[in-house]
Amino acid sequence: MDYHFMRTFADSWGLLAMLAFFVLASAFAFRPGSKILSENAARIPLKDD
């Protein structure tokens, strides 16, 4: 594979793949019901052993 092919791929399909990943990760983080899980995860460092 040469540089030109990789550059063309990154400019088109690579960008679309990163955008799709960002949208899916955002939807997963902001889905209904994730607030409780996020709050529990945020309290982990403060738990007494």
Order of alpha helices (4+ residues) and beta strands (2+ residues): alpha-alpha-alpha
